Amino acid sequence: LKDAPLLILDEATAHLDAETEQQVLQALDRFMVGRTTLFISHSPAGLALCDEVVDLSRGCCVSIDSLSSKEPDLASGTTTRMKTTVGQT
């Protein structure tokens, strides 16, 4: 991949089994260092890589929060659609 300062990942772990998904997320965690990353996903698995979570509903932004404020919602399964941003500038 090109050494670009911006990385956009749209459903990068979709359709992967849990073990492969974790391997991909570990590789992305290393690759994202020093890059601003837009990580778009319907799965909460990659949220540990993210600094902020943007909740979308019907194409509109519902909220923008830090990951720590989203953790209770994620545990209960109420946050199902998300677009997340990791910024390392």
N, C-alpha and C positions, 0 to 999 in steps of 0.2 A: 504494500500500500504506500501511497505517496505520504511523505512526512508533512501533512497539512495541519494547521493549527485548529481546524474545525472538523469534527467527525460527526456524521449523521448516521444513526443506526435505526432503521425502521423494521421492527419485528425481527431483530437479529437472531433471536433464539426460538422463533416460532417453529413448531413441528419437530422439536428435538426431544429426545427422552431426557429424563432428569439428570442422569450422569453426564451426558454430552453437554447439556445446557450449563451445568456447573463448570465444565472444562472450558467452554467458550467464554463464560463470564469471568473466569480467572484470567484467561488470556486478555480479554478486553480491559480488565482492571489494570493490567500492566501497560497496555497499549494506550490507554486514555490519559496517562500521566502527562501533564503539560499541555493538554488539549481541552478545548471546550467541546463538550459532547452533548448532542441531542439524542437521547435514548427513548425511542417510541415503542411502547409495548402494552399488551393487554394482560400480561402476566406480571405479578409482583416479584418474581424471582430476582430480577436485576436491580431492584431498588436499593440494595446495599451499596451499589456503585454510585448512587445519585445524591446530590446535595439538596436538590429541590424537586418537588413533585407538583405537576400541574394537572388538575383533574378536569376532564372534558366531559360534557354531556350534550349530545346532539350538536356537536361542532362548536360549542361555546365553552369558554373558560369558566369553570365553577369556582375554583380556588387555586391558589398558589401557596404552598406551605413547605416548610423544611421537612425532611424525612422523619425526624423525631416526632413531629406533631401528627404525622400520618400513621405511625405504627399501630395505635389502637384500632383504627379503621381497617387497616390491612389484616390484622389478626382476626377481626370479625367477618372479613370478606365483603365489607360494604363498598370498598373502593375497587371497582372492576375495570374501569377504563382510565388509562393514565398516559400521560406524556411526561417524561422526566428529563431534567436537564442536569448535567454535571458540568460545573465550571471550574477550571483550574487555570486561572490566568495570572 
